[in-house]
Amino acid sequence: MNMGGIQHIKGNYVSARAYYERALQLVPDSKLLKENLAKLDRLEKRLQEVQEKDQK
């Protein structure tokens, strides 16, 4: 398993994103890395929506 995946599973999303983006620089055509970044985007969006809802 790669470091981005490990950090993602552990909930360290900022770190996971950094690892994914660095790996994508090395392998720019990686569909898996692009999918993982998209998953992080969706997850972060949902987390932000929940936080905003909780603040109301």
N, C-alpha and C positions, 0 to 999 in steps of 0.2 A: 504494500500500500504506500502511496506517496504522502509526503508531509502535508500537502494541502488537504487531502482526504482525511488524514488523522486529525488535523486541526478543525476541520468541518464537523466531524463526528463529535469532537470534544466541545463543540459550541464556541470555539475561538474563531469567529467569522472574519474578523479583521486580518488575523494571521493567515487564515485559509485563503482569503482573497489575495493576499500578497504572494503566497506560494503559487497559487494558480496563475496569477498574472506573470510572475517570473518564468514559470514553466512555459507559458504561452509564448513568451519572447523566444524561447529556445526551440519550441515546436509550434510555430504559428498556425499550422493547418490541423491541429488536434481538435477533433470534434468533441472528444470527451472533456477536455479542459474548457471548451466553450460552453458545453452543457453544464458543467459544474459551476461556472461563473453565473450562468443564467439561473441555476437553482439558488445560488446565494442571493442574487438580485430579488427573486421572488420571496425568499425567506425574510430578507431584510425589510422588504416592503410590508409583508404581513406583520412583522414585529412592530414596525413603526405605526401601522394602523391600530394595532392592539394598544400600544402605548398612548396614542392620541385618544382612543375611545376611553381608556381608563382615566385620563385627565379631565374628562367632561363630567 
